[in-house]
């Protein structure tokens, strides 16, 4: 193992576990493989629906993925990172703004 004592100590202090997988073999890490599949599906749907190049879909895909519920963490990635739900102008009552 090439992990340093610092990282092992940090993981222990945070109460988390460091799981290593083989480089360049995402199939050894099911969660990463599932994430990649989800992003591919979102990109494919965006390109087919809007008829644009995949790179122009990236901002929408990023927003969609980061604000979708993930059962593995029990919340959206945005909520996990920022500790609150994402505020968007969609569905906002203009009288309250």
N, C-alpha and C positions, 0 to 999 in steps of 0.2 A: 504494500500500500504506500502510496506517495502522499498521503495526507499529513499535514504537519500537526504537531501537538497543539498549536494555536487553534486550528480549526476544530480539532477534536474537543478541546476545552470549551470553545465557544458553543458548539453543538450541545455539550453537556450542560452548560450554564443556561442555555435557552430552553432546555428540555426537548430538543428536537433530535432527529436521527438523520445521519448522513447516509444516503444509499448511493453506492457507486454502480455504474453500469459500464459496459464495454463501449469504447469510442467507436463511432461510425456504425453502430449496430442498434438503431432505435427500437428494434423489435425486442430487445432485452429489457426495455423500459416501457411497459404497457401504457402508462399515463402519457408519456411523450408521444408515443405512436398514436394514441387516441386524439391528442391535441392536433397533431399534424393532419390527421384524417378530417377532423372538424373544420380546420382552416381550408383544406383543399375543397371540401364540400361547399363551404361558404363562397369561396372564390369562383368555383365552377358555376354556381347558381347566379352569382352577380354578373359574370361575363355572359352567360347565356341569356339572362333576362334583359340586361341593358345593352348588350351588343358592343361592349367597349373592351379595351385592353385590360388585362388583369391588374396592372399596376395602378390604374385609376380607381380601382375598387378597394385598394388597401385601407384608406381612411375609414370607409364604411365597414369593412370587415373587422378592423381593429375595434371600432366602437361596438359593433354587434357582439363580438366575442367577449370583450371585457365587461359587457353589461348583461351577459347571459348567465343564468343560474348554473352553478357547477355543484353537483351533489357531493363530489369528493371533498369540497371545502365548506359546503353548506351555505354558500353565498356566491355573489358574483366576484370575479377577480378585482373589479373596481372597489367593491366594498371591502374586500380583504386588504387591499393596499392602502386605501384612504380612510377606512372606518366609517363610511357614510355612503348613501346611495348617490348615484350620479344625477346631477341636476341638468335637465335639458329644457329647451324652450317648448318642446312638444308636450302638449297637455297642460301647459301652464296657463292659469287664468290671468289674462292681461289686467283685470281690475285689481288683482292682488299684487301685481309686480310694481 
